[in-house]
């Protein structure tokens, strides 16, 4: 299951401050002194050494005791009494994939948060992934309960067979006010045709996909709204996971899987759509240079290098993460930021200022299953301005949170320090049978073999799962590196 922090709240809540910073610099108009070459070398060397010292200091910052974290945070399960009884339905696929359907179709359980009706209370949208299964929009009743209004709002029946209309199944959703009318609109990414639903402001939504220019068959598992060219209109980046020529209900080939477990690049192509205004979008992927095919599962947008322009950070399955730096809205550049040789199975991207330095640090979830595969999650501290890279510091239970999926930062106890929630697990069936051994046999084969789904061992009633974790940053002096503790 994924946790989505979406819409302008997550990706560009600070965009106004970027503009204010730029305006302030222009008004001040500094005149910098010219130093001799020898002085400049000293200044550059000093700045570099200061950055190194900062890295070492943050790496060794002691976060305190696990006991303190357990004493300050308590979470209670209240879904049922709050009126939330949603159960995700996984996709049913072409019979040619019947032997590994639990593995391939174990995606699409997503919840996104937005204030749908502008009453200053957060509402919840859940996606399901089976033809005929309804998505749910839980409207906050402002008394601790929620009511599902998806059917009357027109956002329930989105999982439909066939190529007409919105054919396909939901994999998740993101919210953003693409037309600046003051109401959050809904974009549902799918295996199939995505859907853009315009918030009419009266409790109902209108499907405007066809006229928007977004009706493009994809097998997507992520999207993010952001204003990449700072023209005041939200643009849309959609990740491709499986290739877009794959129809999961009418397969023409079973060669649909990754070509490598470490550096695969045969996934679906990510797409960037520029908002033209008046409800129209156009594909600018190739001209902007962001058409990654590295099996992207999640994307986040933020100004990572503090130049005033929002960048893109990708969590890729079967390979390294990617950072695309925005060059003044004219193009993106793939950065070498210490990410390119670190191959893992990126599932989700969470952004947060871990040490309160006014920086966007990054947490990316991966797989940790001791005895089979230990990749570990990544907690990357942002030193782009000083060193041109991120510094990876995840240790202990922050690195090892099981088969981790969604994650989010948040100050859960209002102490001024970000906490971290990680949702993990995979497939819960027979707890006495694990698919890891069967998977390890195919993983050791030649790429041309495991790229063909027909060669994969049958999943049967085997399991993949571990429990969820809550991670808490602390401030005492016992840990060997600055990190977070997880509270089970």
C-alpha positions as CSV (number, residue, x, y, z in Angstrom):
1,X,0.0,0.0,0.0
2,X,1.3,3.5,-0.8
3,X,0.9,6.7,1.2
4,X,0.5,9.7,-1.1
5,X,1.1,13.3,-0.1
6,X,-0.1,15.0,-3.1
7,X,-1.2,18.2,-4.7
8,X,0.3,21.6,-3.9
9,X,0.5,20.7,-0.2
10,X,3.3,18.3,-0.8
11,X,5.2,19.2,-4.0
12,X,5.1,22.9,-4.2
13,X,3.8,24.4,-1.0
14,X,7.0,26.5,-0.8
15,X,6.9,27.7,-4.4
16,X,5.9,31.1,-3.4
17,X,8.9,31.4,-1.2
18,X,11.1,30.6,-4.2
19,X,9.7,33.6,-6.0
20,X,10.1,35.8,-2.9
21,X,13.8,34.8,-2.6
22,X,14.5,35.6,-6.2
23,X,12.8,39.0,-6.0
24,X,14.7,39.9,-2.9
25,X,18.0,39.1,-4.5
26,X,17.2,41.3,-7.5
27,X,16.1,44.2,-5.3
28,X,19.3,44.1,-3.2
29,X,21.6,43.9,-6.2
30,X,24.8,42.9,-4.4
31,X,28.2,44.0,-5.8
32,X,30.7,41.3,-4.9
33,X,34.4,42.2,-4.4
34,X,37.0,40.7,-6.7
35,X,39.6,38.6,-4.8
36,X,43.1,37.6,-6.0
37,X,43.3,34.1,-7.4
38,X,45.2,32.8,-4.3
39,X,42.4,34.2,-2.1
40,X,39.8,32.6,-4.2
41,X,41.5,29.2,-3.9
42,X,41.6,29.6,-0.1
43,X,37.9,30.5,0.0
44,X,36.9,27.6,-2.2
45,X,39.1,25.2,-0.2
46,X,37.6,26.5,3.1
47,X,34.1,26.1,1.7
48,X,34.8,22.5,0.7
49,X,36.3,21.6,4.0
50,X,33.3,23.2,5.8
51,X,31.0,21.1,3.7
52,X,32.9,17.9,4.6
53,X,32.8,18.8,8.3
54,X,29.1,19.4,8.0
55,X,28.7,15.9,6.4
56,X,30.7,14.2,9.2
57,X,28.9,16.1,11.9
58,X,25.4,15.1,10.6
59,X,26.6,11.6,10.1
60,X,27.6,11.3,13.7
61,X,24.7,13.3,15.2
62,X,23.4,11.2,18.0
63,X,19.7,10.7,17.8
64,X,18.9,9.4,21.4
65,X,17.1,6.4,22.8
66,X,14.4,4.2,21.4
67,X,12.6,4.4,24.7
68,X,12.0,8.1,24.3
69,X,10.4,7.6,21.0
70,X,8.0,5.0,22.3
71,X,7.0,7.2,25.1
72,X,6.0,10.2,22.9
73,X,4.1,8.6,20.0
74,X,1.0,6.4,20.3
75,X,-1.2,5.5,17.3
76,X,-4.6,3.9,17.7
77,X,-6.5,2.0,14.9
78,X,-9.9,3.8,14.4
79,X,-10.7,3.1,10.8
80,X,-13.9,1.1,11.5
81,X,-15.3,3.5,14.0
82,X,-14.5,6.4,11.6
83,X,-16.6,4.8,8.9
84,X,-13.7,3.7,6.7
85,X,-14.1,0.1,5.6
86,X,-12.4,0.1,2.2
87,X,-10.8,-3.1,1.0
88,X,-8.5,-2.9,-2.1
89,X,-9.3,-5.4,-4.9
90,X,-6.2,-6.5,-7.0
91,X,-6.3,-6.7,-10.7
92,X,-7.3,-9.8,-12.6
93,X,-5.0,-10.4,-15.6
94,X,-4.5,-12.3,-18.8
95,X,-4.6,-16.1,-18.1
96,X,-1.0,-16.3,-19.4
97,X,0.0,-14.7,-16.2
98,X,-2.1,-16.8,-13.9
99,X,0.9,-18.5,-12.3
100,X,2.4,-15.2,-11.1
101,X,-0.7,-12.9,-10.9
102,X,-0.3,-12.4,-7.1
103,X,3.2,-11.0,-7.8
104,X,2.4,-8.8,-10.9
105,X,-0.9,-7.5,-9.6
106,X,0.2,-6.6,-6.1
107,X,0.0,-2.9,-6.8
108,X,-2.6,-0.2,-6.8
109,X,-3.6,0.1,-3.2
110,X,-3.3,3.8,-2.8
111,X,-4.8,6.5,-0.5
112,X,-4.4,10.2,-1.3
113,X,-5.4,13.2,0.8
114,X,-7.0,16.5,-0.2
115,X,-9.5,19.0,1.0
116,X,-12.0,18.3,-1.7
117,X,-14.7,20.8,-0.7
118,X,-12.6,23.6,0.8
119,X,-13.9,23.2,4.3
120,X,-10.4,23.0,5.7
121,X,-10.8,19.3,6.7
122,X,-8.7,16.6,4.9
123,X,-10.7,14.1,2.8
124,X,-9.5,10.7,1.6
125,X,-9.5,9.0,-1.8
126,X,-8.9,5.2,-2.1
127,X,-8.2,3.3,-5.3
128,X,-9.1,-0.2,-6.2
129,X,-7.6,-2.2,-9.2
130,X,-10.2,-4.7,-10.4
131,X,-12.7,-4.3,-13.1
132,X,-16.0,-3.4,-11.6
133,X,-14.5,-2.5,-8.1
134,X,-15.4,1.0,-6.9
135,X,-12.9,3.6,-5.8
136,X,-13.9,5.5,-2.6
137,X,-14.0,9.2,-1.7
138,X,-14.4,9.6,2.0
139,X,-15.6,13.1,2.9
140,X,-14.5,14.3,6.3
141,X,-17.6,14.8,8.5
142,X,-15.6,17.0,11.0
143,X,-16.6,14.8,13.9
144,X,-14.0,12.1,13.6
145,X,-16.0,10.2,11.0
146,X,-16.0,9.9,7.2
147,X,-18.7,9.2,4.6
148,X,-18.1,7.6,1.1
149,X,-19.5,10.0,-1.5
150,X,-17.6,8.6,-4.5
151,X,-20.6,7.4,-6.4
152,X,-22.5,10.7,-6.1
153,X,-19.4,12.7,-6.9
154,X,-18.7,10.7,-10.0
155,X,-15.3,9.2,-9.0
156,X,-16.3,5.7,-8.0
157,X,-16.8,3.7,-11.2
158,X,-13.4,4.2,-12.9
159,X,-12.3,0.6,-13.2
160,X,-13.8,-0.5,-16.5
161,X,-12.9,-3.0,-19.2
162,X,-12.5,-2.2,-22.8
163,X,-10.6,0.5,-24.7
164,X,-13.4,3.0,-24.8
165,X,-13.8,5.8,-22.3
166,X,-11.6,5.3,-19.3
167,X,-10.7,1.6,-19.9
168,X,-8.2,0.2,-17.4
169,X,-7.8,-0.1,-13.6
170,X,-6.7,2.5,-11.0
171,X,-3.2,2.4,-9.6
172,X,-3.4,5.6,-7.6
173,X,-4.3,9.2,-7.6
174,X,-2.9,12.7,-7.1
175,X,-4.7,16.0,-6.5
176,X,-3.9,19.4,-8.0
177,X,-5.8,22.6,-9.0
178,X,-4.8,22.5,-12.7
179,X,-7.1,25.4,-13.7
180,X,-6.6,27.6,-10.7
181,X,-10.3,27.8,-9.9
182,X,-9.7,27.2,-6.2
183,X,-10.8,23.5,-6.1
184,X,-8.5,20.5,-6.1
185,X,-8.9,18.3,-9.2
186,X,-8.3,14.6,-9.4
187,X,-5.9,12.7,-11.7
188,X,-6.1,8.9,-11.5
189,X,-3.2,7.0,-13.0
190,X,-3.9,3.6,-14.3
191,X,-2.9,0.4,-16.1
192,X,-4.9,1.6,-19.1
193,X,-6.1,5.1,-19.9
194,X,-5.6,7.6,-17.1
195,X,-8.4,9.9,-16.1
196,X,-8.5,13.6,-15.3
197,X,-11.6,14.6,-13.2
198,X,-12.4,18.3,-12.9
199,X,-13.7,19.4,-9.5
200,X,-16.9,21.4,-10.3
201,X,-17.0,22.8,-6.8
202,X,-20.5,21.5,-6.0
203,X,-19.5,18.0,-4.8
204,X,-19.3,16.6,-8.3
205,X,-16.5,15.9,-10.8
206,X,-16.5,15.8,-14.6
207,X,-14.3,13.5,-16.7
208,X,-12.3,15.9,-18.9
209,X,-9.7,13.4,-20.0
210,X,-10.5,13.4,-23.7
211,X,-10.3,17.1,-24.2
212,X,-7.3,17.6,-21.9
213,X,-4.9,15.7,-24.2
214,X,-4.0,13.2,-21.4
215,X,-5.7,10.2,-22.9
216,X,-2.6,8.0,-23.4
217,X,-2.5,4.3,-22.7
218,X,0.1,3.7,-20.0
219,X,0.9,1.2,-17.3
220,X,1.6,3.7,-14.6
221,X,2.2,3.5,-10.9
222,X,2.8,7.1,-10.0
223,X,2.3,10.8,-10.9
224,X,3.1,14.2,-9.5
225,X,1.7,17.7,-10.2
226,X,4.3,20.5,-10.3
227,X,4.9,23.8,-12.1
228,X,8.1,23.0,-13.9
229,X,8.2,26.3,-15.9
230,X,6.8,28.6,-13.2
231,X,4.1,30.0,-15.4
232,X,1.5,29.6,-12.7
233,X,-0.1,26.5,-14.1
234,X,0.4,23.0,-12.7
235,X,2.1,20.6,-15.1
236,X,1.9,16.8,-14.8
237,X,4.6,14.1,-14.7
238,X,3.3,10.5,-15.1
239,X,5.6,7.5,-14.4
240,X,5.6,4.5,-16.6
241,X,6.2,1.1,-15.0
242,X,5.4,-1.6,-17.4
243,X,5.7,-0.7,-21.1
244,X,2.8,1.1,-22.6
245,X,2.4,-1.4,-25.4
246,X,1.3,-4.0,-22.9
247,X,-2.4,-4.7,-22.4
248,X,-2.6,-6.8,-19.3
249,X,-5.9,-8.4,-20.4
250,X,-4.9,-9.2,-24.0
251,X,-1.3,-10.1,-24.0
252,X,0.5,-10.4,-27.3
253,X,3.7,-11.6,-25.6
254,X,4.8,-12.7,-22.1
255,X,8.1,-10.8,-22.4
256,X,6.9,-8.1,-20.1
257,X,9.3,-8.3,-17.1
258,X,12.5,-6.5,-16.3
259,X,15.7,-7.2,-18.3
260,X,17.9,-6.9,-15.2
261,X,17.5,-6.9,-11.4
262,X,20.0,-4.1,-11.0
263,X,20.0,-1.8,-14.0
264,X,16.8,-2.4,-16.0
265,X,15.8,0.2,-18.5
266,X,13.1,-1.6,-20.5
267,X,10.2,-0.3,-18.4
268,X,7.4,2.1,-19.4
269,X,8.4,5.6,-20.5
270,X,7.7,8.4,-18.1
271,X,5.8,11.4,-19.6
272,X,5.8,15.1,-18.8
273,X,2.7,17.1,-19.9
274,X,2.8,20.9,-20.0
275,X,-0.3,22.7,-18.9
276,X,-1.3,25.1,-21.8
277,X,-4.2,26.6,-19.9
278,X,-7.9,26.2,-20.7
279,X,-7.8,22.6,-19.6
280,X,-5.3,21.5,-22.3
281,X,-2.0,19.7,-21.9
282,X,0.7,18.8,-24.4
283,X,3.5,16.2,-24.2
284,X,6.9,17.8,-23.8
285,X,8.8,14.7,-22.5
286,X,11.4,14.4,-25.2
287,X,12.2,18.1,-25.4
288,X,12.6,18.4,-21.7
289,X,14.7,15.2,-21.4
290,X,12.7,13.3,-18.7
291,X,11.5,10.2,-20.5
292,X,13.1,7.7,-18.2
293,X,12.3,4.0,-18.8
294,X,13.8,2.7,-15.6
295,X,10.6,1.2,-14.1
296,X,9.7,4.2,-12.0
297,X,7.4,3.5,-9.1
298,X,7.3,7.0,-7.6
299,X,8.3,10.6,-8.3
300,X,8.6,13.7,-6.2
301,X,9.1,17.3,-7.2
302,X,11.0,19.9,-5.1
303,X,13.7,22.5,-5.5
304,X,16.6,20.2,-4.3
305,X,19.5,22.6,-5.3
306,X,17.8,25.8,-4.1
307,X,18.0,27.5,-7.5
308,X,14.3,28.5,-7.5
309,X,13.2,25.8,-10.0
310,X,11.4,22.5,-9.1
311,X,13.4,19.3,-9.9
312,X,12.3,15.7,-10.2
313,X,13.4,12.8,-8.0
314,X,12.5,9.2,-9.2
315,X,12.4,6.0,-7.2
316,X,13.1,3.2,-9.7
317,X,12.5,-0.5,-9.3
318,X,15.3,-2.8,-10.5
319,X,17.9,0.0,-10.6
320,X,19.3,3.3,-9.2
321,X,17.3,6.4,-8.3
322,X,17.4,9.4,-10.6
323,X,17.5,13.1,-10.0
324,X,16.6,15.4,-12.9
325,X,17.6,19.0,-12.2
326,X,15.5,21.7,-13.7
327,X,17.4,24.2,-15.9
328,X,15.2,27.2,-15.7
329,X,12.2,25.5,-17.1
330,X,13.9,24.9,-20.5
331,X,15.2,21.4,-20.0
332,X,16.1,18.9,-17.3
333,X,19.5,17.5,-16.7
334,X,20.2,14.0,-15.2
335,X,22.4,14.8,-12.2
336,X,25.3,12.7,-10.9
337,X,24.5,13.1,-7.2
338,X,25.8,9.9,-5.7
339,X,22.8,7.9,-7.0
340,X,23.9,6.3,-10.2
341,X,25.8,3.3,-8.9
342,X,23.5,2.5,-6.0
343,X,21.1,-0.1,-7.5
344,X,18.1,-1.1,-5.5
345,X,14.4,-1.6,-5.8
346,X,13.0,1.9,-5.1
347,X,9.3,1.9,-4.1
348,X,8.4,5.3,-2.8
349,X,9.9,8.8,-2.3
350,X,9.3,10.8,0.8
351,X,10.7,14.4,1.3
352,X,11.6,16.0,4.5
353,X,14.0,18.4,6.2
354,X,15.5,15.8,8.5
355,X,17.9,18.1,10.5
356,X,15.9,21.3,10.1
357,X,18.5,22.9,7.7
358,X,16.0,24.2,5.2
359,X,16.8,21.4,2.8
360,X,14.9,18.7,1.0
361,X,16.3,15.4,2.2
362,X,15.0,12.2,0.6
363,X,13.9,8.8,2.0
364,X,13.4,6.0,-0.5
365,X,12.0,2.6,0.4
366,X,13.6,-0.7,-0.8
367,X,13.5,-4.4,0.0
368,X,15.0,-5.9,3.2
369,X,14.4,-9.6,3.8
370,X,17.3,-11.1,5.7
371,X,18.5,-14.4,4.4
372,X,17.4,-13.6,0.9
373,X,17.9,-10.0,-0.1
374,X,19.0,-7.0,2.0
375,X,19.0,-3.8,0.0
376,X,18.0,-1.4,2.8
377,X,16.1,1.8,2.6
378,X,17.9,5.0,1.7
379,X,17.9,8.2,3.9
380,X,19.7,10.7,1.8
381,X,20.8,14.0,3.3
382,X,21.0,16.8,0.8
383,X,24.5,18.3,0.2
384,X,23.9,19.4,-3.4
385,X,24.9,23.0,-2.8
386,X,28.1,22.1,-1.0
387,X,29.2,18.8,-2.6
388,X,26.9,18.2,-5.5
389,X,25.5,15.1,-4.0
390,X,23.4,13.4,-1.4
391,X,24.9,11.6,1.6
392,X,23.2,8.2,2.5
393,X,23.0,7.7,6.3
394,X,20.3,5.0,6.8
395,X,21.2,2.5,9.5
396,X,19.5,0.1,11.8
397,X,15.7,-0.2,11.6
398,X,15.5,2.8,9.2
399,X,17.5,0.8,6.7
400,X,15.8,-2.5,7.6
401,X,12.0,-1.9,7.5
402,X,11.1,-5.1,5.7
403,X,9.7,-5.1,2.2
404,X,9.0,-1.4,2.4
405,X,6.5,0.5,0.2
406,X,4.9,3.8,1.0
407,X,6.5,6.2,3.5
408,X,5.9,9.7,4.7
409,X,7.6,12.2,7.0
410,X,5.5,14.2,9.6
411,X,6.0,15.7,13.0
412,X,3.6,13.4,14.8
413,X,4.1,14.7,18.3
414,X,4.8,18.4,17.5
415,X,8.3,18.4,18.9
416,X,9.8,20.1,15.9
417,X,11.5,16.9,14.5
418,X,10.2,14.9,11.6
419,X,9.0,11.4,12.3
420,X,8.8,8.7,9.6
421,X,6.0,6.2,8.9
422,X,6.9,3.2,6.7
423,X,4.2,0.9,5.3
424,X,5.6,-2.5,4.3
425,X,4.8,-6.1,3.4
426,X,3.9,-7.7,0.1
427,X,1.7,-10.8,-0.2
428,X,0.1,-12.4,2.8
429,X,-0.9,-16.0,2.0
430,X,0.5,-19.2,3.6
431,X,2.9,-18.0,6.3
432,X,4.8,-21.3,6.1
433,X,5.7,-20.9,2.4
434,X,7.9,-18.1,1.1
435,X,8.3,-17.2,-2.6
436,X,11.8,-16.0,-2.0
437,X,13.5,-19.3,-2.8
438,X,11.6,-19.7,-6.0
439,X,12.4,-16.1,-7.0
440,X,16.1,-16.5,-6.3
441,X,16.2,-19.3,-8.8
442,X,14.9,-17.1,-11.6
443,X,16.9,-14.1,-10.4
444,X,20.1,-16.0,-11.1
445,X,19.2,-16.8,-14.7
446,X,20.1,-14.9,-17.8
447,X,18.1,-11.7,-18.4
448,X,16.6,-13.0,-21.6
449,X,15.1,-15.8,-19.5
450,X,13.5,-13.9,-16.6
451,X,12.3,-11.1,-18.9
452,X,9.8,-13.7,-20.1
453,X,7.0,-14.0,-17.5
454,X,6.3,-17.5,-18.7
455,X,9.5,-18.8,-17.3
456,X,8.8,-17.6,-13.7
457,X,8.0,-20.2,-11.1
458,X,4.3,-20.4,-10.0
459,X,3.5,-18.3,-7.0
460,X,0.8,-20.6,-5.6
461,X,-0.2,-19.7,-2.0
462,X,3.3,-18.5,-0.9
463,X,3.8,-15.2,1.0
464,X,6.0,-12.1,1.1
465,X,5.4,-9.9,4.1
466,X,6.7,-8.2,7.2
467,X,5.2,-5.8,9.7
468,X,4.9,-2.0,9.4
469,X,7.2,0.4,11.3
470,X,7.0,3.9,12.7
471,X,10.4,5.8,12.7
472,X,11.2,8.5,15.2
473,X,14.1,10.9,15.1
474,X,15.7,11.4,18.6
475,X,18.4,13.6,20.0
476,X,20.4,11.6,22.6
477,X,23.9,10.3,22.1
478,X,23.9,6.5,21.7
479,X,23.6,5.8,18.0
480,X,26.8,5.6,15.9
481,X,25.3,7.7,13.2
482,X,22.6,10.4,12.9
483,X,19.5,8.5,11.9
484,X,16.0,7.6,13.0
485,X,14.7,4.9,15.3
486,X,11.7,2.9,14.3
487,X,9.0,2.1,16.8
488,X,7.2,-1.2,15.9
